[in-house]
């Protein structure tokens, strides 16, 4: 079927359609489950792990177990994915992860959460998301790119087994899949203990499944295409940047997975918000100062490009294929977020209402 679609519509259009499908699933599931890494880090930093941590763990281990189980069956191969095959930067993962974690606390959400909230009418998320996108573009190919490249080259790791956590630990896919399955069940139990509604746990599972579907569908397209197709999954900083640049600079937009993903997430979240009656305009006010969000946006934009991905792109997509730099990046995002939250909590004037 994919071959027929590619023959009729071409690789770019099919990849874009795949991005839209994955985005719709992710956007709807993320909104309903309230999926948010920032909220999970806040609970842990306050010593009160609860519903938000449960949601993040369910989504993460759903992605890990579905991806690794499919690799185990031979139906998926992610060894050519950028996160594993290309040279990685551990210094970028550390510095960028810390910056991103601090930024998402200041901006009250990571890049994916800002996109989802934008669909509900949250003007704070829209403005902050634009800042993230502009700074990310500057870090990729603009005035900030020399600084990003300098920091990234401080400590690099070659692609291949050296960039695989499994290769480093000597762990096989069957063992990892078993661990991931047990951890997923444990996360579900943890969620029920903290009275997370079953529908939200199901939606969190679908967030992880969306990451898996991204890997699988792009791999399947790559297998039947005559063109070189990058095997990829859900990530937001790069695709958001590509989408904005395509809209403002390119009269003829070339479809891609990322260009379908971003509007797909927005539409999926918007439709879900309308169905649930959660769509409403939210503005900056005295309790949500713009300057704090802007600083957070700058830190996330530069940090995500330096770290090789956002909380979802590195933390879940890269984490689900056991990329070393992704695991280091998401760990540092947790550290950066928790330190920033604790610092802000020690200054009551900086803590805003939820």
Secondary structure, 3 states (H helix, E strand, C coil): CHHHHHHHHCHHHHHHHHHHHHHHHHHHHHHHHCCCHHHHHHHHHCCCCCHHHHHHHHHHHHHHHHHHHHHHHCCCCCCCCHHHHCCEEHHHHHHHHHHHHHHHHHCCCCHHHHHHHHCCCEHHHHHHHHHHHHHHHHHHHCCCHHHHHHHHCCCEECCCHHHEHHHHHCCCHHHHHHHHHHHHHHHHHHHHHCCCCHHHHHHHHHHHHHHHHHHHHHHHHHHHCCCCCCCCCCCCHHHHHHHHHHHHHCCCCCCCHHHHHHHHHHHHHHHHHHHHCCCCCECCECCECHHHHHHHHHHHHHHHHHHCCCCCHHHHHHHHCCEHHHHHHHHHHHHHHHHHHHHHHCCHHHCCCC
